[in-house]
Amino acid sequence: MPSHTSDNARQRQEAIDRAHAIYDSGRLLDDLARRLSFRTESQNEAQAAALHAYLTEEIAPTLSRLGFTSRIVANSAVERAPFLIAERIEDPALPTVLTYGHGDVVRGYDDQWRASLAPWRVTVQKDRWYGRGSADNKGQHSINFAALGAVLQARRGKLGYNVKVIFEMGEEIGSPGLDEICAAEREALSADVFIASDGPRVSAERPTVFLGSRGGVNFDLTVDLREGAHHSGNWGGVLRNPAIVLAHAIASLVDHRGAIVVDGLRPPPISDAVRHALSDIELGGDENAPAIDPEWGEPGLTPTERVIAWNSLEVLAFKAGNPDAPVNAIPPVARATCQLRFVVGTDSARAAEHLSAHLARHGFADVQVSVTRTAAATRLDPEDPWVDWVLSSIATTSGKKPALLPNLGGTVPNDVFADTLGLPTLWVPHSYPACSQHAPNEHLLGSVAREALGLMAGIWWDLGEDAHRIAALRSARGTHVAHVCASATASAAAASFAAAALSH
């Protein structure tokens, strides 16, 4: 846990107060308004200039004011989505933290926002700060950089550790090139711990830490039966309809309540340790959160366990014929875009093999399986010393017991940092589940932003006191970055945290 003497506690509080003042003065809102004005849609090739400008005109100058040197690195995978690598080295012998952010956003969908709102400007309505990227991820990295600046001021310009940054502009298109850049720049990005922010808290009121993320396999199912469409009156009843075939094929993958029935795509049983970690976490409940369907998904699990500790198979899109202008014809082709979200321990590398074999056994040999994208599942061992440390730091600052998620239900490029760079990974999100991320009316909560500034100031401060000790403890224990099924000792970590929280 973080170590605090009375004098240190006073100085720590000064750093937190400085961070809160950034919110109270309007500086954070000004920073966010300026950053949201960059139309950084990474899916839109026409916005290549904006993607580059966000790094050169916004992030690099911000980091320069904090004492970083930075460089832009080209992305050979997708030219329009460059990277920025920066470092602030006080002494090579000091511990080092690596942090991350992404400046790209999904499409703005400008005409779908509520009246008086727009994606490329900040609109404040009560506690909500509306704008594309306010929650994902411009608001979150703005908070982290601002809090770091507050700690630098409180520490009179010396953090007591080094900071490195990897910043990308292609996260919303699957982070193309990120793994290759991190592998090539492994020495430049070497560190003792990774700390960053993305995704939502479990609720607006409860600070959260997650240690990895579910992985994802995107795949297409296609039934291509013949050339051209044929009149449904003349041929209906004697020609197989690919849409009907495909609908039955999908129904063979999941049961009537959405539980996966393909044995190779199901995860290992949930350990007692993971169940314990999730036992006091409630899914949903925030304003605007969708109503949970209590009977949907794997039976015998809580809603939280279904999202965090289990696998789900979803149909993202389904097309046959022309849905916008249907005609009286049997279509020749039907296609569905599907997605498997999975936890550590799933045989995801053989997903296509498992799907094809299952479909063949059920008489759907005509269904073609094509995997289009994969992302690995990761999970840091909850017993890692960094986990108890960050939970205790947040508890000290907030007076709240933070939620510990073994992994996020969604997917972030954590495998790059955990596997390619070999780092223990801590994510401290500043959004909340009902933020309309990726949808019209995306927003950040001002109250969460203010609290997050304080939490991150506490974390940045505590690194200066404890990074060397925690790194040494981790080394002495022989701790490795174990992206396992959290099967061993999460309960011990939770007990350690509970004792630490009670002592503050």
C-alpha positions as CSV (number, residue, x, y, z in Angstrom):
1,M,0.0,0.0,0.0
2,P,1.2,3.6,-0.4
3,S,3.2,4.9,2.5
4,H,2.3,8.3,3.9
5,T,3.9,10.3,6.7
6,S,2.0,13.3,8.1
7,D,4.2,15.7,6.1
8,N,3.9,13.6,3.0
9,A,0.1,13.4,3.5
10,R,-0.1,17.2,3.6
11,Q,2.0,17.5,0.4
12,R,0.0,14.8,-1.3
13,Q,-3.2,16.7,-0.5
14,E,-1.7,19.8,-2.0
15,A,-1.2,17.9,-5.2
16,I,-4.8,16.7,-5.2
17,D,-6.1,20.2,-4.4
18,R,-4.1,21.5,-7.4
19,A,-5.7,18.9,-9.6
20,H,-9.2,19.8,-8.4
21,A,-8.4,23.4,-9.1
22,I,-7.8,22.6,-12.7
23,Y,-11.4,21.5,-12.9
24,D,-12.8,24.3,-10.7
25,S,-11.0,27.0,-12.8
26,G,-12.4,25.7,-16.1
27,R,-9.0,24.8,-17.4
28,L,-9.9,21.1,-18.0
29,L,-13.1,22.1,-19.9
30,D,-11.0,24.5,-22.0
31,D,-8.5,21.8,-22.8
32,L,-11.3,19.4,-23.7
33,A,-13.1,21.9,-25.9
34,R,-10.0,22.6,-27.9
35,R,-9.2,18.8,-28.3
36,L,-12.7,17.9,-29.3
37,S,-12.6,20.5,-32.1
38,F,-10.1,18.2,-34.0
39,R,-12.3,15.9,-36.1
40,T,-10.1,12.8,-35.5
41,E,-12.3,10.1,-37.1
42,S,-9.9,7.3,-37.8
43,Q,-12.4,5.4,-39.9
44,N,-12.6,8.4,-42.3
45,E,-9.6,8.6,-44.7
46,A,-10.5,12.3,-45.3
47,Q,-9.5,13.1,-41.8
48,A,-5.8,12.1,-42.1
49,A,-4.7,15.7,-41.6
50,A,-6.7,16.0,-38.4
51,L,-5.2,12.8,-37.0
52,H,-1.7,14.1,-37.5
53,A,-2.5,17.6,-36.3
54,Y,-3.9,16.3,-33.0
55,L,-0.4,14.9,-32.2
56,T,1.7,17.8,-33.5
57,E,-0.5,20.7,-32.4
58,E,-2.1,19.4,-29.2
59,I,-0.4,16.4,-27.6
60,A,3.2,17.1,-28.3
61,P,3.0,20.8,-27.0
62,T,1.1,19.6,-23.9
63,L,3.8,17.1,-23.1
64,S,6.5,19.5,-23.8
65,R,5.2,21.8,-21.1
66,L,5.4,18.9,-18.7
67,G,9.1,18.4,-19.6
68,F,8.7,15.6,-22.1
69,T,10.6,15.1,-25.4
70,S,8.5,13.5,-28.1
71,R,8.7,12.3,-31.6
72,I,6.1,11.3,-34.2
73,V,6.5,7.7,-35.5
74,A,5.0,6.7,-38.8
75,N,2.5,3.9,-39.0
76,S,3.4,1.5,-41.8
77,A,0.1,-0.4,-41.3
78,V,-2.2,2.6,-41.7
79,E,-0.4,5.8,-42.8
80,R,-3.1,8.2,-41.6
81,A,-2.8,7.0,-38.0
82,P,0.6,7.9,-36.7
83,F,2.0,7.3,-33.2
84,L,3.7,9.6,-30.7
85,I,6.4,8.4,-28.3
86,A,7.5,10.6,-25.5
87,E,9.6,10.4,-22.4
88,R,10.4,12.4,-19.3
89,I,13.6,11.0,-17.8
90,E,14.7,12.4,-14.5
91,D,17.3,9.6,-13.9
92,P,17.7,6.3,-15.8
93,A,18.2,4.6,-12.4
94,L,14.7,5.6,-11.3
95,P,11.6,3.5,-11.8
96,T,9.6,4.2,-14.9
97,V,5.9,4.2,-15.7
98,L,4.5,3.9,-19.2
99,T,1.2,5.5,-20.0
100,Y,-1.0,5.5,-23.1
101,G,-3.8,7.3,-24.8
102,H,-5.6,7.5,-28.1
103,G,-6.7,10.7,-29.9
104,D,-8.9,9.1,-32.6
105,V,-12.6,8.8,-32.2
106,V,-15.4,6.9,-34.0
107,R,-17.4,8.7,-36.6
108,G,-19.3,11.8,-35.4
109,Y,-22.7,10.9,-36.8
110,D,-23.3,14.6,-36.8
111,D,-27.0,14.6,-37.8
112,Q,-28.0,12.0,-35.2
113,W,-27.2,14.1,-32.1
114,R,-29.9,15.6,-30.0
115,A,-31.0,19.2,-30.8
116,S,-28.5,21.8,-29.4
117,L,-25.7,19.2,-29.3
118,A,-22.9,18.6,-31.8
119,P,-20.0,16.1,-31.8
120,W,-17.1,18.6,-32.5
121,R,-17.8,21.1,-29.7
122,V,-18.3,20.8,-25.9
123,T,-21.8,21.4,-24.7
124,V,-22.3,21.5,-20.9
125,Q,-25.7,20.5,-19.7
126,K,-25.8,20.2,-15.9
127,D,-23.2,17.4,-15.1
128,R,-22.8,16.2,-18.7
129,W,-20.1,17.4,-21.0
130,Y,-21.2,16.4,-24.5
131,G,-18.9,15.9,-27.5
132,R,-17.3,13.1,-29.5
133,G,-14.3,11.8,-27.6
134,S,-15.3,13.4,-24.3
135,A,-15.5,10.0,-22.8
136,D,-13.4,8.0,-25.3
137,N,-10.6,8.9,-25.0
138,K,-9.8,12.7,-25.1
139,G,-11.4,13.4,-21.8
140,Q,-9.6,10.5,-20.1
141,H,-6.1,11.4,-21.3
142,S,-6.7,15.1,-20.7
143,I,-7.4,14.2,-17.0
144,N,-4.3,12.1,-16.7
145,F,-1.9,14.7,-18.2
146,A,-3.5,17.5,-16.2
147,A,-3.1,15.6,-12.9
148,L,0.5,14.8,-13.8
149,G,1.1,18.5,-14.2
150,A,-0.5,19.2,-10.8
151,V,1.9,16.7,-9.1
152,L,4.9,18.2,-10.9
153,Q,4.0,21.6,-9.5
154,A,3.4,20.2,-6.0
155,R,6.7,18.3,-6.1
156,R,8.5,21.4,-7.4
157,G,9.4,19.9,-10.8
158,K,10.7,16.5,-9.7
159,L,8.5,13.4,-9.8
160,G,11.0,10.9,-8.4
161,Y,10.4,8.5,-11.3
162,N,10.4,8.6,-15.1
163,V,7.4,8.7,-17.4
164,K,7.1,7.4,-20.9
165,V,4.1,7.8,-23.3
166,I,2.8,5.8,-26.3
167,F,0.0,7.6,-28.0
168,E,-1.9,6.3,-31.0
169,M,-4.4,7.6,-33.5
170,G,-5.9,4.3,-34.7
171,E,-7.5,2.6,-31.6
172,E,-11.0,2.9,-33.0
173,I,-10.0,0.9,-36.1
174,G,-8.3,-1.9,-34.1
175,S,-4.9,-0.3,-33.3
176,P,-3.2,-1.3,-36.6
177,G,0.5,-1.2,-36.2
178,L,0.5,-0.7,-32.5
179,D,2.0,-4.1,-31.7
180,E,4.6,-3.7,-34.4
181,I,5.7,-0.3,-33.1
182,C,5.9,-1.5,-29.5
183,A,7.9,-4.5,-30.5
184,A,10.3,-2.3,-32.6
185,E,10.5,0.3,-29.8
186,R,10.7,-2.1,-26.9
187,E,13.7,-0.5,-25.4
188,A,12.4,3.0,-25.7
189,L,9.1,1.9,-24.1
190,S,10.7,-0.2,-21.3
191,A,9.1,0.4,-17.9
192,D,8.3,-1.1,-14.5
193,V,4.5,-0.6,-14.7
194,F,1.8,0.5,-17.2
195,I,-0.9,2.8,-16.0
196,A,-3.6,4.3,-18.3
197,S,-7.2,5.1,-18.6
198,D,-9.9,4.0,-21.0
199,G,-13.3,2.4,-20.8
200,P,-16.0,2.9,-18.1
201,R,-16.1,2.5,-14.4
202,V,-18.6,0.0,-13.0
203,S,-20.7,3.0,-12.1
204,A,-20.4,6.8,-12.0
205,E,-20.0,6.8,-8.2
206,R,-17.5,4.0,-7.8
207,P,-13.8,4.3,-8.8
208,T,-12.6,1.3,-10.7
209,V,-9.4,-0.6,-11.6
210,F,-9.3,-3.2,-14.3
211,L,-6.3,-5.5,-15.0
212,G,-6.9,-6.5,-18.6
213,S,-9.7,-7.1,-21.0
214,R,-11.8,-9.7,-22.8
215,G,-10.5,-10.6,-26.2
216,G,-12.5,-10.5,-29.4
217,V,-12.9,-12.5,-32.5
218,N,-14.9,-10.9,-35.3
219,F,-16.0,-13.3,-38.0
220,D,-18.4,-13.4,-41.0
221,L,-20.8,-16.2,-41.7
222,T,-21.7,-16.4,-45.4
223,V,-24.2,-18.6,-47.3
224,D,-23.7,-18.1,-51.0
225,L,-26.0,-20.5,-52.8
226,R,-26.3,-19.4,-56.4
227,E,-25.9,-16.6,-59.0
228,G,-28.6,-13.9,-58.9
229,A,-32.0,-13.7,-57.2
230,H,-35.1,-15.5,-58.3
231,H,-38.8,-14.6,-58.2
232,S,-40.3,-15.7,-54.9
233,G,-43.6,-16.6,-56.5
234,N,-42.2,-18.7,-59.2
235,W,-39.5,-20.4,-57.2
236,G,-40.5,-20.1,-53.6
237,G,-40.7,-23.5,-51.9
238,V,-38.1,-25.2,-54.1
239,L,-35.0,-23.0,-53.7
240,R,-33.2,-22.9,-50.4
241,N,-33.3,-19.4,-49.0
242,P,-29.8,-18.4,-47.8
243,A,-31.2,-16.1,-45.1
244,I,-33.2,-18.9,-43.6
245,V,-30.3,-21.3,-43.8
246,L,-28.1,-18.7,-42.1
247,A,-30.6,-17.9,-39.4
248,H,-30.8,-21.5,-38.4
249,A,-27.1,-21.8,-38.5
250,I,-26.7,-18.9,-36.1
251,A,-29.4,-20.4,-33.9
252,S,-27.3,-23.6,-33.6
253,L,-24.4,-21.5,-32.1
254,V,-26.4,-20.0,-29.2
255,D,-29.5,-21.3,-27.5
256,H,-32.8,-19.4,-27.3
257,R,-31.6,-17.3,-24.4
258,G,-28.2,-16.4,-25.8
259,A,-25.9,-19.0,-24.1
260,I,-23.1,-20.3,-26.3
261,V,-23.4,-24.0,-27.2
262,V,-20.2,-24.4,-29.2
263,D,-18.0,-26.3,-26.8
264,G,-14.8,-25.0,-28.2
265,L,-15.9,-21.4,-27.7
266,R,-16.9,-21.7,-24.1
267,P,-14.5,-20.5,-21.4
268,P,-13.2,-22.5,-18.4
269,P,-15.3,-22.4,-15.2
270,I,-15.2,-19.2,-13.2
271,S,-12.8,-19.6,-10.3
272,D,-13.9,-18.8,-6.7
273,A,-11.4,-16.0,-6.7
274,V,-12.9,-14.2,-9.7
275,R,-16.4,-14.7,-8.3
276,H,-15.2,-13.1,-5.0
277,A,-13.8,-10.1,-6.9
278,L,-17.1,-9.5,-8.7
279,S,-19.4,-10.3,-5.8
280,D,-20.0,-6.6,-4.8
281,I,-20.1,-5.2,-8.3
282,E,-23.5,-4.4,-9.9
283,L,-23.9,-4.1,-13.6
284,G,-25.9,-1.1,-14.9
285,G,-28.0,1.2,-12.7
286,D,-26.7,4.5,-14.1
287,E,-29.1,6.9,-15.7
288,N,-29.6,6.0,-19.4
289,A,-28.2,2.5,-18.9
290,P,-30.2,-0.1,-20.7
291,A,-32.5,-2.4,-18.8
292,I,-30.8,-5.7,-18.3
293,D,-32.5,-8.8,-19.6
294,P,-32.2,-11.0,-16.5
295,E,-32.9,-14.3,-18.3
296,W,-30.5,-13.6,-21.2
297,G,-27.1,-15.3,-21.3
298,E,-25.4,-18.1,-19.5
299,P,-27.6,-19.6,-16.8
300,G,-26.4,-19.7,-13.2
301,L,-24.3,-16.5,-13.5
302,T,-24.9,-13.0,-12.3
303,P,-25.2,-10.3,-15.0
304,T,-21.7,-9.0,-13.9
305,E,-20.2,-12.5,-14.2
306,R,-21.7,-12.8,-17.7
307,V,-20.0,-9.6,-18.9
308,I,-16.7,-9.8,-17.1
309,A,-16.0,-13.5,-16.5
310,W,-17.7,-15.3,-19.3
311,N,-17.9,-15.4,-23.1
312,S,-20.6,-14.0,-25.3
313,L,-21.4,-14.4,-29.0
314,E,-23.3,-11.6,-30.7
315,V,-24.6,-10.9,-34.2
316,L,-23.5,-7.4,-35.1
317,A,-25.1,-7.2,-38.6
318,F,-27.2,-9.5,-40.9
319,K,-27.9,-8.9,-44.5
320,A,-29.8,-10.6,-47.3
321,G,-31.3,-9.0,-50.4
322,N,-31.9,-5.3,-50.1
323,P,-33.4,-4.4,-46.7
324,D,-33.9,-0.7,-47.7
325,A,-35.9,-1.7,-50.9
326,P,-37.0,-5.3,-50.7
327,V,-38.3,-7.0,-53.8
328,N,-40.2,-10.3,-54.4
329,A,-37.1,-12.4,-54.9
330,I,-35.2,-15.1,-53.1
331,P,-31.7,-13.6,-52.5
332,P,-28.7,-15.6,-53.6
333,V,-26.5,-14.7,-50.6
334,A,-26.8,-14.0,-46.9
335,R,-24.1,-12.7,-44.6
336,A,-23.8,-12.1,-40.9
337,T,-21.1,-10.3,-39.1
338,C,-20.6,-11.8,-35.7
339,Q,-18.3,-11.4,-32.7
340,L,-17.1,-13.6,-29.9
341,R,-16.0,-11.8,-26.7
342,F,-13.9,-14.1,-24.6
343,V,-11.9,-14.3,-21.4
344,V,-8.5,-15.8,-20.7
345,G,-8.5,-19.6,-21.1
346,T,-10.7,-19.7,-24.2
347,D,-9.3,-21.6,-27.2
348,S,-9.7,-18.4,-29.4
349,A,-6.9,-19.3,-31.8
350,R,-9.0,-22.2,-33.1
351,A,-12.3,-20.2,-33.2
352,A,-12.8,-20.7,-37.0
353,E,-12.0,-24.4,-36.7
354,H,-14.5,-24.8,-33.8
355,L,-17.2,-22.9,-35.7
356,S,-16.8,-24.8,-39.0
357,A,-16.8,-28.2,-37.2
358,H,-19.9,-27.3,-35.2
359,L,-21.8,-26.1,-38.3
360,A,-20.8,-29.1,-40.3
361,R,-22.0,-31.5,-37.5
362,H,-25.4,-29.6,-37.6
363,G,-25.8,-29.9,-41.3
364,F,-24.7,-26.4,-42.3
365,A,-21.8,-27.2,-44.5
366,D,-22.7,-24.4,-46.9
367,V,-22.0,-21.8,-44.2
368,Q,-18.5,-20.3,-44.8
369,V,-16.6,-19.0,-41.8
370,S,-14.2,-16.1,-42.2
371,V,-12.3,-14.5,-39.2
372,T,-11.8,-10.8,-39.9
373,R,-10.2,-9.6,-36.7
374,T,-8.8,-11.0,-33.4
375,A,-7.6,-9.4,-30.2
376,A,-6.2,-11.4,-27.3
377,A,-7.7,-11.6,-23.8
378,T,-5.4,-10.6,-20.9
379,R,-5.6,-10.5,-17.2
380,L,-2.9,-9.5,-14.7
381,D,-2.7,-11.7,-11.6
382,P,-4.7,-9.9,-8.9
383,E,-2.0,-10.8,-6.4
384,D,0.5,-8.7,-8.2
385,P,1.9,-6.1,-5.7
386,W,0.9,-3.2,-8.0
387,V,-2.8,-4.2,-7.7
388,D,-3.0,-3.7,-3.9
389,W,-0.9,-0.5,-4.2
390,V,-3.2,1.2,-6.8
391,L,-6.4,0.1,-4.9
392,S,-5.0,1.5,-1.7
393,S,-4.0,4.8,-3.4
394,I,-7.5,5.3,-4.8
395,A,-9.1,4.4,-1.5
396,T,-6.9,6.9,0.4
397,T,-7.8,9.7,-2.0
398,S,-11.5,9.0,-2.4
399,G,-12.5,7.4,0.9
400,K,-14.3,4.8,-1.3
401,K,-13.6,1.1,-1.8
402,P,-12.7,0.9,-5.5
403,A,-14.1,-1.9,-7.7
404,L,-11.5,-4.4,-8.9
405,L,-12.3,-6.0,-12.3
406,P,-10.1,-8.9,-13.3
407,N,-10.7,-7.7,-16.8
408,L,-12.9,-5.3,-18.7
409,G,-15.9,-6.6,-20.5
410,G,-14.9,-4.8,-23.7
411,T,-11.5,-4.9,-25.4
412,V,-8.6,-2.6,-25.2
413,P,-5.2,-3.2,-26.8
414,N,-3.8,-4.5,-23.4
415,D,-2.1,-7.5,-24.9
416,V,0.4,-5.2,-26.6
417,F,1.5,-3.8,-23.2
418,A,1.1,-7.0,-21.2
419,D,2.5,-9.5,-23.7
420,T,4.7,-7.6,-26.2
421,L,6.2,-5.2,-23.6
422,G,5.8,-7.6,-20.7
423,L,4.4,-5.1,-18.2
424,P,2.0,-5.3,-15.3
425,T,-1.1,-3.4,-16.5
426,L,-3.3,-1.1,-14.4
427,W,-6.3,0.7,-16.0
428,V,-8.1,3.4,-14.1
429,P,-11.1,4.4,-16.2
430,H,-12.8,7.9,-15.9
431,S,-16.0,7.2,-17.9
432,Y,-19.2,5.5,-16.8
433,P,-21.4,2.8,-18.5
434,A,-24.2,5.2,-19.8
435,C,-21.8,7.7,-21.4
436,S,-23.1,6.9,-25.0
437,Q,-19.6,5.9,-26.0
438,H,-19.5,5.3,-29.8
439,A,-23.0,6.6,-30.1
440,P,-24.6,10.1,-30.6
441,N,-24.7,12.2,-27.5
442,E,-21.4,10.9,-26.1
443,H,-20.6,12.7,-22.8
444,L,-18.3,12.8,-19.8
445,L,-19.6,13.5,-16.4
446,G,-18.1,16.6,-14.8
447,S,-18.4,15.2,-11.3
448,V,-16.5,12.0,-12.4
449,A,-13.9,14.2,-14.2
450,R,-13.2,16.2,-11.0
451,E,-12.9,13.1,-8.8
452,A,-10.7,11.5,-11.4
453,L,-8.3,14.4,-11.4
454,G,-7.8,13.9,-7.7
455,L,-7.5,10.1,-8.0
456,M,-4.8,10.4,-10.7
457,A,-3.0,13.1,-8.8
458,G,-2.9,10.7,-5.8
459,I,-1.6,7.9,-8.0
460,W,1.1,10.1,-9.7
461,W,2.1,11.3,-6.3
462,D,2.3,7.9,-4.7
463,L,4.5,6.6,-7.5
464,G,7.1,9.1,-6.3
465,E,7.0,7.6,-2.9
466,D,6.5,3.9,-3.7
467,A,7.5,3.0,-7.2
468,H,10.9,1.8,-6.3
469,R,9.6,-0.2,-3.3
470,I,6.8,-1.9,-5.3
471,A,9.1,-2.7,-8.2
472,A,11.7,-4.2,-5.8
473,L,9.0,-6.2,-4.0
474,R,7.7,-7.5,-7.3
475,S,11.2,-8.5,-8.4
476,A,11.9,-10.2,-5.0
477,R,8.7,-12.2,-5.3
478,G,9.6,-13.3,-8.8
479,T,6.3,-12.0,-9.9
480,H,5.6,-12.3,-13.6
481,V,3.0,-10.8,-15.8
482,A,0.5,-13.7,-15.5
483,H,-2.4,-13.3,-17.8
484,V,-4.1,-16.3,-16.3
485,C,-7.7,-17.1,-15.4
486,A,-7.2,-15.3,-12.1
487,S,-7.6,-18.7,-10.5
488,A,-5.2,-18.4,-7.7
489,T,-5.2,-15.6,-5.2
490,A,-7.6,-12.8,-6.0
491,S,-9.3,-13.4,-2.7
492,A,-6.0,-12.8,-0.9
493,A,-5.5,-9.6,-2.8
494,A,-9.0,-8.5,-1.9
495,A,-8.4,-9.3,1.8
496,S,-5.2,-7.3,1.7
497,F,-6.9,-4.4,0.1
498,A,-9.8,-4.5,2.6
499,A,-7.3,-4.3,5.5
500,A,-5.5,-1.4,3.8
501,A,-8.7,0.5,3.1
502,L,-9.7,0.2,6.8
503,S,-6.4,1.6,7.9
504,H,-6.8,4.9,6.1
